[in-house]
Amino acid sequence: EVTRHLPEGVYLTGMKQNGANVELTGVAQSSTRVSALMRQIDSSDWMTDPGVDKVETTEAGSARRAEFVVNLKQVSYEDRAVEMEP
């Protein structure tokens, strides 16, 4: 699910999960791309509550990039089934 919602220009370097809590670390072409990732997570049926823990702009040669840490919650099958009930 995470890879399906990863915008162009965003690359993951790590992912940790503790229960329903997920931490994504990575590099993006800009902080705007990190914002796009947050919107993609928020529009997912299986991920919710995106929050940025860190976005730091760094320079690598002549290129700038944004290193980030984003936290989210995984929606369980049971929670999703309750949402879909009429």
Backbone as CSV, one residue per row, in Angstrom:
resi,resn,N_x,N_y,N_z,CA_x,CA_y,CA_z,C_x,C_y,C_z
1,GLU,0.834,-1.194,0.000,0.000,0.000,0.000,0.877,1.256,0.000
2,VAL,1.947,1.226,0.744,2.834,2.392,0.802,3.419,2.679,-0.575
3,THR,3.899,1.662,-1.253,4.528,1.894,-2.555,3.532,2.391,-3.599
4,ARG,2.274,2.000,-3.476,1.269,2.485,-4.428,0.980,3.965,-4.248
5,HIS,1.230,4.499,-3.069,0.929,5.896,-2.777,2.178,6.772,-2.719
6,LEU,3.310,6.240,-3.158,4.553,6.991,-3.140,4.625,7.900,-4.373
7,PRO,4.645,9.218,-4.173,4.703,10.131,-5.328,6.056,10.071,-6.027
8,GLU,6.074,10.524,-7.253,7.323,10.624,-8.010,8.256,11.587,-7.273
9,GLY,9.534,11.234,-7.219,10.516,12.100,-6.568,10.649,11.870,-5.074
10,VAL,9.992,10.826,-4.545,10.090,10.465,-3.130,10.658,9.054,-3.046
11,TYR,11.709,8.887,-2.250,12.395,7.602,-2.142,12.496,7.210,-0.665
12,LEU,12.071,6.015,-0.329,12.145,5.540,1.048,13.508,4.928,1.326
13,THR,14.054,5.229,2.500,15.309,4.624,2.936,15.080,3.699,4.123
14,GLY,13.896,3.773,4.715,13.599,2.907,5.849,12.123,2.921,6.197
15,MET,11.712,1.852,6.866,10.331,1.743,7.318,10.314,0.883,8.569
16,LYS,9.689,1.387,9.640,9.570,0.637,10.895,8.099,0.582,11.274
17,GLN,7.688,-0.550,11.813,6.311,-0.685,12.252,6.286,-1.221,13.678
18,ASN,5.470,-0.599,14.509,5.250,-1.034,15.874,3.742,-1.047,16.076
19,GLY,3.130,-2.224,15.960,1.677,-2.312,16.001,1.093,-1.624,14.781
20,ALA,0.168,-0.702,15.002,-0.449,0.035,13.896,0.357,1.265,13.500
21,ASN,1.368,1.629,14.283,2.179,2.815,14.001,3.302,2.470,13.032
22,VAL,3.443,3.304,11.999,4.458,3.085,10.969,5.284,4.361,10.834
23,GLU,6.596,4.205,10.775,7.503,5.324,10.561,8.207,5.133,9.229
24,LEU,8.083,6.122,8.352,8.754,6.104,7.055,9.892,7.119,7.081
25,THR,11.071,6.719,6.651,12.177,7.653,6.492,12.574,7.639,5.024
26,GLY,13.026,8.789,4.543,13.408,8.826,3.145,13.958,10.155,2.703
27,VAL,14.084,10.273,1.390,14.620,11.455,0.740,13.655,11.838,-0.374
28,ALA,13.414,13.133,-0.500,12.535,13.634,-1.561,13.264,14.735,-2.320
29,GLN,12.825,14.978,-3.533,13.429,16.025,-4.336,13.191,17.410,-3.741
30,SER,12.118,17.542,-2.944,11.808,18.812,-2.295,10.822,18.573,-1.162
31,SER,10.638,19.573,-0.315,9.658,19.446,0.762,8.237,19.395,0.197
32,THR,8.044,19.942,-0.995,6.741,19.865,-1.653,6.385,18.414,-1.960
33,ARG,7.378,17.609,-2.305,7.145,16.182,-2.565,6.751,15.455,-1.272
34,VAL,7.299,15.884,-0.135,6.909,15.304,1.149,5.444,15.633,1.429
35,SER,5.033,16.846,1.112,3.621,17.239,1.262,2.723,16.370,0.388
36,ALA,3.180,16.070,-0.821,2.416,15.196,-1.718,2.274,13.797,-1.116
37,LEU,3.342,13.314,-0.486,3.283,12.015,0.190,2.235,12.039,1.289
38,MET,2.193,13.108,2.063,1.212,13.230,3.146,-0.221,13.186,2.597
39,ARG,-0.467,13.885,1.497,-1.801,13.873,0.883,-2.161,12.478,0.374
40,GLN,-1.189,11.794,-0.209,-1.423,10.437,-0.711,-1.774,9.486,0.432
41,ILE,-1.057,9.593,1.545,-1.349,8.759,2.710,-2.750,9.049,3.211
42,ASP,-3.088,10.333,3.285,-4.399,10.734,3.802,-5.542,10.248,2.912
43,SER,-5.287,10.051,1.623,-6.341,9.593,0.708,-6.447,8.062,0.652
44,SER,-5.567,7.369,1.346,-5.553,5.907,1.333,-6.648,5.327,2.226
45,ASP,-7.174,4.175,1.829,-8.144,3.462,2.659,-7.465,2.695,3.780
46,TRP,-6.167,2.438,3.663,-5.459,1.574,4.613,-4.422,2.291,5.455
47,MET,-4.252,3.605,5.242,-3.322,4.397,6.038,-4.030,5.674,6.462
48,THR,-3.704,6.168,7.662,-4.365,7.363,8.166,-3.434,8.148,9.086
49,ASP,-3.858,9.326,9.469,-3.154,10.187,10.431,-1.690,10.439,10.087
50,PRO,-1.390,10.906,8.860,0.013,11.188,8.546,0.511,12.389,9.346
51,GLY,1.735,12.305,9.786,2.358,13.411,10.510,3.837,13.463,10.211
52,VAL,4.347,14.673,10.044,5.771,14.846,9.763,6.518,14.991,11.080
53,ASP,7.507,14.159,11.265,8.356,14.262,12.449,9.554,15.155,12.139
54,LYS,10.034,15.086,10.879,11.206,15.879,10.491,11.242,16.047,8.983
55,VAL,11.549,17.260,8.537,11.905,17.517,7.135,13.101,18.454,7.186
56,GLU,14.196,18.012,6.622,15.422,18.801,6.646,15.981,18.899,5.233
57,THR,16.151,20.110,4.760,16.709,20.315,3.432,18.227,20.266,3.516
58,THR,18.815,19.443,2.668,20.268,19.296,2.627,20.744,19.498,1.197
59,GLU,22.034,19.718,1.047,22.617,19.868,-0.279,23.582,18.724,-0.544
60,ALA,23.447,18.141,-1.716,24.344,17.077,-2.156,24.936,17.533,-3.488
61,GLY,26.119,18.103,-3.412,26.700,18.690,-4.622,25.916,19.929,-4.989
62,SER,25.437,19.997,-6.216,24.648,21.151,-6.643,23.147,20.925,-6.447
63,ALA,22.766,19.740,-6.000,21.351,19.417,-5.836,20.913,19.575,-4.381
64,ARG,19.684,20.025,-4.203,19.091,20.095,-2.875,18.087,18.969,-2.752
65,ARG,17.945,18.471,-1.527,16.975,17.417,-1.298,16.413,17.552,0.113
66,ALA,15.283,16.928,0.341,14.628,16.977,1.645,14.663,15.584,2.267
67,GLU,15.341,15.473,3.409,15.333,14.225,4.159,14.159,14.312,5.133
68,PHE,13.387,13.225,5.258,12.169,13.300,6.058,11.939,12.061,6.907
69,VAL,11.110,12.265,7.931,10.559,11.187,8.740,9.064,11.471,8.845
70,VAL,8.254,10.529,8.381,6.795,10.660,8.411,6.221,9.490,9.207
71,ASN,5.282,9.790,10.078,4.593,8.760,10.852,3.157,8.644,10.365
72,LEU,2.618,7.435,10.413,1.236,7.198,10.016,0.700,6.019,10.805
73,LYS,-0.592,5.809,10.695,-1.219,4.652,11.327,-1.801,3.751,10.243
74,GLN,-1.623,2.458,10.434,-2.185,1.475,9.514,-3.611,1.181,9.966
75,VAL,-4.545,1.190,9.031,-5.938,0.860,9.324,-6.076,-0.656,9.261
76,SER,-6.620,-1.245,10.295,-6.779,-2.700,10.322,-7.979,-3.119,9.471
77,TYR,-7.989,-4.370,9.095,-9.102,-4.915,8.312,-10.409,-4.745,9.084
78,GLU,-10.374,-4.971,10.394,-11.585,-4.856,11.222,-12.095,-3.416,11.236
79,ASP,-11.180,-2.448,11.395,-11.579,-1.037,11.383,-12.168,-0.647,10.035
80,ARG,-11.576,-1.122,8.973,-12.050,-0.811,7.617,-13.429,-1.422,7.386
81,ALA,-13.660,-2.656,7.876,-14.951,-3.315,7.709,-16.040,-2.547,8.455
82,VAL,-15.729,-2.026,9.637,-16.706,-1.238,10.407,-17.071,0.025,9.654
83,GLU,-16.078,0.691,9.039,-16.330,1.904,8.261,-17.253,1.656,7.088
84,MET,-17.173,0.461,6.500,-17.942,0.150,5.284,-19.337,-0.347,5.581
85,GLU,-19.661,-0.641,6.851,-21.004,-1.135,7.172,-22.034,-0.031,6.925
86,PRO,-23.237,-0.437,6.420,-24.273,0.582,6.163,-24.863,1.161,7.418
